Amino acid sequence: MTLVRFADLFCGVGGFRAAAQNALGKAGLEPRCVFSCDIDPKARAVYEVNFGEEPLGDIKRIKGSAVPAHDLLLAGFPCQAFSICGSRRGFEDARGTLFFDIARVLEAKRPASFILENVKQLRGHDGGRTLSRILETLQGLGYGVDWRVLNALDFGLPQKRERVFIVGFRGGWKGFEWPEGVAPMKPLSQILESDVPDSYYASGRIRLDRQKKGAWKRKGGGPTIWHQNKGGNISVYPYSCAMRAGASHNYLLVDGERRLTEREMLRLQGFPESFTISCKYTVARRLMGNSLPVPVAEAVISSMTPFFLRRDEGAGKKLAGSGGTRVKPTAVAGL
Ligand SMILES: C[S@@+](CC[C@H](N)C(=O)[O-])C[C@H]1O[C@@H](n2cnc3c(N)ncnc32)[C@H](O)[C@@H]1O
């Protein structure tokens, strides 16, 4: 079986890892995670419970050369600097420079491929210049690159979560085709739990306020998730708006009445039922708001598997490593 080694940077609770294991395994490839890191000890604890390995911490303290050789680099890098919820200062914001750390690892290890993920707002940030600079840097490192905005709603999840995915192949574009999101949306009725404890219910005052503002927006008889924006407007949909790490407590309410349970949040991100998250509710909410939707990442990785299988036919069992031709000298220093 062909081995595909992957590195899981900014791993969170392991959404990318779950996706990689599924997608590569289904294609008859042998997935092996050789490196993971996340600065958040709570995320690392959940990751360890589910994958049996504790990730390393701050990427800034890890030398590129210390990351083991790998074939696929995965990095859902922090979005604060690009998010509409944040300051929109992008590269001027120190957090934005975490992209430099990805570039550093790519330069040191030169994996055959990578997938980066970020918020949709990266596309338009600073008039598109931030994304352009990211793409130019990746090209300068010798990768053929392309990007798309993909929405979890198109990949079977009842959550509107749009994310930029950037895919790269060392030595030039390899004819990768972006997945078509055509999976029918799983109805909320299959996500929501019954017998939810009282502690998840909003106060009487909040529920009354929501009903006044949102009840007339409800269409049909099925369950809905009510979303309150910063201006206090309520929207009511048969799916969830994007879960957010830093959102207020009552940002999303099932039927305008109660918060999502931990299991419902995991399901909205497409984690398997076997995945467990046992921490304080506020921590679980943050971790799930930070996670990537597993089926979307799985579809992207599945679209890459022909590349791994082809490479295996052409070049024996070894996919990546120290060999290969550099297309252009690195551009990291020039950023
Ligand atoms: C958008 S989340 C990543 C989600 C994850 N890739 C997944 O598959 O679900 C970004 C993560 O980057 C982590 N992070 C932020 N700064 C970091 C740093 N300096 N080193 C390592 N991880 C960091 C955060 O703790 C957070 O978990």
The ligand as an SDF file (V2000), in Angstrom:
LIG
                    3D

 27 29  0  0  0  0  0  0  0  0999 V2000
   -8.3890   27.6880   12.0670 C   0  0  0  0  0  0  0  0  0  0  0  0
   -7.7280   26.7680   13.3640 S   0  0  0  0  0  0  0  0  0  0  0  0
   -7.1620   25.2980   12.5820 C   0  0  0  0  0  0  0  0  0  0  0  0
   -8.1550   24.1790   12.4400 C   0  0  0  0  0  0  0  0  0  0  0  0
   -7.5650   22.8690   12.0840 C   0  0  0  0  0  0  0  0  0  0  0  0
   -6.5840   22.9400   11.0350 N   0  0  0  0  0  0  0  0  0  0  0  0
   -8.5720   21.8010   11.7410 C   0  0  0  0  0  0  0  0  0  0  0  0
   -8.2580   20.9410   10.9590 O   0  0  0  0  0  0  0  0  0  0  0  0
   -9.6760   21.7680   12.2820 O   0  0  0  0  0  0  0  0  0  0  0  0
   -6.1930   27.5730   13.6700 C   0  0  0  0  0  0  0  0  0  0  0  0
   -5.3780   26.9570   14.7920 C   0  0  0  0  0  0  0  0  0  0  0  0
   -4.0870   27.5670   14.8270 O   0  0  0  0  0  0  0  0  0  0  0  0
   -3.6340   27.5180   16.1610 C   0  0  0  0  0  0  0  0  0  0  0  0
   -2.4980   28.4290   16.3120 N   0  0  0  0  0  0  0  0  0  0  0  0
   -2.5000   29.7970   16.4190 C   0  0  0  0  0  0  0  0  0  0  0  0
   -1.2540   30.2570   16.5390 N   0  0  0  0  0  0  0  0  0  0  0  0
   -0.4220   29.1870   16.5050 C   0  0  0  0  0  0  0  0  0  0  0  0
    0.9870   29.0310   16.5990 C   0  0  0  0  0  0  0  0  0  0  0  0
    1.8030   30.0730   16.7540 N   0  0  0  0  0  0  0  0  0  0  0  0
    1.5000   27.7800   16.5110 N   0  0  0  0  0  0  0  0  0  0  0  0
    0.6870   26.7040   16.3780 C   0  0  0  0  0  0  0  0  0  0  0  0
   -0.6590   26.7990   16.3010 N   0  0  0  0  0  0  0  0  0  0  0  0
   -1.2100   28.0190   16.3630 C   0  0  0  0  0  0  0  0  0  0  0  0
   -4.8720   27.8730   16.9640 C   0  0  0  0  0  0  0  0  0  0  0  0
   -4.7640   27.4240   18.3010 O   0  0  0  0  0  0  0  0  0  0  0  0
   -5.9770   27.1410   16.1810 C   0  0  0  0  0  0  0  0  0  0  0  0
   -6.2570   25.8820   16.7250 O   0  0  0  0  0  0  0  0  0  0  0  0
  1  2  1  0
  2  3  1  0
  2 10  1  0
  3  4  1  0
  4  5  1  0
  5  6  1  0
  5  7  1  0
  7  8  2  0
  7  9  1  0
 10 11  1  0
 11 12  1  0
 11 26  1  0
 12 13  1  0
 13 14  1  0
 13 24  1  0
 14 15  1  0
 14 23  1  0
 15 16  2  0
 16 17  1  0
 17 18  1  0
 17 23  2  0
 18 19  1  0
 18 20  2  0
 20 21  1  0
 21 22  2  0
 22 23  1  0
 24 25  1  0
 24 26  1  0
 26 27  1  0
M  CHG  2   2   1   9  -1
M  END
$$$$
